Amino acid sequence: MKVNVRAYSLFSEIIRDGVVEINDYSTVKDLIEMLLGGLEYRGVTPIVFVNKEKAGLDRVLRDGDEVILTPPFSGG
C-alpha cells in the first residue's frame, strides 16, 4: 500500500516528501524505522500526525494516509 509522507525540519534532511510504499498493516513505528533506520534521528524522536491527527507508534496505517513527521516544538 502507499502513504504520502511529509517531513519537516531536520527530518527533511533524510526523508524526501512523497509517496512511500509500505506493507499492509504497517504501523507508524514500522514506517519511522524504515525511513529513519530507528525511532530517532540525531537524538530526536519525531512527532507524527496521520491525516492531521497526532498518532501513536501503534497506529496502523491505511492506503492513502498522509503522514507528517516533525520534531517536537515549543514557542511563546
C-alpha positions in Angstrom: 0.0 0.0 0.0 1.1 3.6 -0.4 1.2 6.5 2.1 2.1 10.1 1.4 4.9 11.3 3.7 5.9 14.9 4.5 8.9 15.6 6.7 9.8 18.9 8.4 12.9 20.5 9.9 15.8 18.1 10.5 13.8 15.1 9.3 13.6 16.6 5.8 17.4 16.2 5.7 17.0 12.4 5.2 13.4 12.0 4.1 12.0 13.2 0.8 8.4 14.2 0.7 6.3 11.9 -1.5 4.7 8.6 -1.8 6.2 5.6 0.2 5.3 2.0 -0.4 4.8 0.0 2.8 3.4 -3.4 3.7 -0.2 -3.9 4.6 -0.9 -3.4 8.3 2.3 -1.4 8.9 2.3 0.8 11.9 3.6 4.3 12.4 6.6 2.7 14.2 7.3 0.5 11.2 7.3 3.5 8.9 9.6 5.5 11.2 12.0 2.7 11.5 12.0 2.2 7.7 12.6 5.9 7.0 15.0 6.8 9.8 16.7 3.5 10.4 15.4 3.6 14.0 13.0 5.6 16.1 15.1 8.8 16.2 17.4 10.9 14.1 20.2 12.9 15.6 18.8 12.2 19.0 15.3 13.5 18.2 12.2 11.4 18.1 9.6 12.7 15.6 6.1 13.7 16.5 3.8 12.0 13.9 0.5 13.2 12.5 -1.7 10.9 10.4 -4.4 12.7 8.4 -3.9 15.8 10.6 -4.3 13.9 13.9 -1.5 13.1 16.3 -0.7 9.4 16.1 1.0 6.9 18.4 3.5 4.4 17.3 1.0 1.6 17.3 -1.4 3.3 14.8 -2.0 1.0 11.8 -1.6 2.9 8.6 -4.0 2.7 5.7 -3.6 3.1 2.0 -3.6 6.8 1.1 -2.9 8.1 4.6 -1.0 11.4 4.8 1.8 11.1 7.4 3.7 14.1 8.7 6.9 13.8 10.7 8.1 16.9 12.7 10.4 17.4 15.6 9.0 18.5 19.0 8.4 22.2 19.0 7.8 24.9 21.5 7.4 28.6 21.5 5.9 31.6 23.1 
